[in-house]
Amino acid sequence: LPHVNQNFETNVKGIYIAGELGGMGLIKNSVEQGQQAVDSIVKSKKINNKECLDLIIVGSGPAGISATLAAKKNNLTAVTLEQDSLGGTVYTFPRSKVVMTSPMNLPLHGKVKLHNTSKDELLQLWKKVINEHNLEITENTKVENITPLKNDTFKVITNKGDDYIASNVILAIGRRGSPRKLGVPGEDSPKVAYRLLEPELIEGKKILVVGGGDSAVESALLLKDANEVTLSYRNDKFSRLKPKNKENILAAEAAKSITIIFDSNVVAINEQDILLNLKDGATQKIENDLVYIFAGGELPTSFLEKAGVTISKRFGYILKKY
């Protein structure tokens, strides 16, 4: 995790972090942090430099949209950059439903309560907020580098070769950075996710889990009791699993509570089914409600460290019985 102070500022003065990257994945908390980070920037008075932008916001999830609204509310000159599309950001959200017990307060917009909300409904909310307040989100633009300059500003370079200069930067990106995608038709469907949260809320579904690592196997095991789970893995056997995970997944296959299809690759994700390519060149169609893809991701650690942000690496401890 990156170091941030009570104002959501990192050790690099002028770079702020809000949302999941700072350890807060809940929508309400992310929204609050986006607003509070902008409030901190306004209080710092590191704004109104006529030669550059006041703020660049990286990411258009809950924290990024909240920060964009707060920047407009405070009359800051700001640009919001999103590496995916707005829909892509929403659809990588790890829950199939969003449930909130208390309302969140969006700057300029007011209170919003999400009760048993789908990804599509969440996307419509963001679109409504963006349209009503004339927000500009620059989509499909990935930030490659953030370089501190000598005059206390930052040069932000994107994959499109665009350069931006700003006094402040808010990073509202996911902790996993960019999930690795399969690049197949239908992957932008709302039924696709790249992490699993709250598996206890998912039941009675036909689920495909893609991957052969510990995250994929652990997710399949969590889902198997209340759902019909198929695991698709591109190799012919598991080779990098923790011993206990390997034992458990093979036991689940033997008990027929999980179906494992080795030597398979997803080639299409449709509304009612998915299509796999098999080792012998044949294809297999499987009825499907949800797809969880665990193909790894590009961690943002090096991206942050290049900008000078200090990262804390946390390690677990194994207690042995003697």
Residue, then its C-alpha position, 0 to 999 in steps of 0.5 A: l500500500p502507498h503511504v498517505n497522510q490524513n489528507f490523502e496526500t502521499n510523501v510526494k507533495g501534490i500527489y494524492i490517492a483516493g479509493e481502492l489504491g489507498g485501501m478503501g474499496l467500498i463505493k461510499n468510502s471511495v466517494e468520500q475520499g475523492q471529495q476529501a482529497v480535493d478539499s485538501i488540495v483547495k486548503s493547500k492553496k497549491i492552485n491557480n497557477k495560470e501556466c498549468l492545470d490545478l489538478i489531474i485525476v487519474g481514474s473514473g471509478p467512484a473516487g475519480i468521479s467524486a473528485t471530478l465533481a468536487a474539482k468543478k464545485n471548487n472551480l479548479t482547472a482539472v482533467t480526468l483520464e481513464q485508461d478504459s471506458l467508463g463502462g469498462t471501469v464499472y464492469t470490472f467491479p467485482r460485485s454482481k450487485v451493489v448494496m449500500t445501507s446508507p446514502m453517499n453524498l456526491p459533490l454537486h449532485g447530492k445524496v445517492k442510495l444504492h440498494n441491490t443495484s446492478k452494474d448496469e444501474l451503476l453505470q447509468l448513475w455515473k452517466k447521469v451524473i456526468n451528463e447533468h454536470n457536464l463533466e469531461i472524462t477522457e477515456n481510453t487514455k492510460v497514464e504512463n508516467i508522472t514526473p515531478l518537476k522543479n517548480d512543484t508541478f507534475k508532468v503527466i504522460t499518457n499512452k497517446g503521447d499527450d503531455y499534461i502539466a498540473s500542480n496536483v494529481i489524484l490517483a483514483i485507480g484500482r489497487r491491482g492496476s490493470p487487470r489482464k484481459l482475454g481480448v475476446p468478444g463479450e468481455d465488456s459484458p456486465k456479467v464479467a468481473y476480475r475479482l470476487l467479493e461477497p461470494e455468499l451473495i451469489e447463488g443459483k448461478k452458472i459460473l465460469v471461472v477462468g484461470g489456474g492460479d490460487s485466486a481462480v481456484e480459491s474463488a471457484l471453491l468459494l462459489k461451488d456450494a451454492n452455484e454450478v461452477t466450471l473452471s477453465y484453464r489453458n494448461d493441461k494441469f495445475s502447476r503453480l498452486k498452493p498444495k492445499n488449494k490443489e488438494n481441495i480443487l481436485a477433491a471438488e472435481a472428484a466430488k463433482s461439485i466443480t467441473i474443470i476443463f483443462d487445455s481450454n481457452v475462452v473465445a467468446i462471452n455471450e449473454q446466455d453462454i460462453l464458447l471455449n476452444l478445446k485442445d483438439g480444436a473443437t469448441q464447447k458451448i456452456e450455458n452461463d450467467l457470470v464469468y470471473i477472469f483471473a488472468g493476472g494484472e499489472l500491479p501499479t507498484s512500479f508506476l507509483e515508485k517511478a513517481g517517487v511514492t513510497i510503498s509499504k510491502r506487507f508480509g504474512y507470517i506462517l506460525k508453525k507448531y512444534 
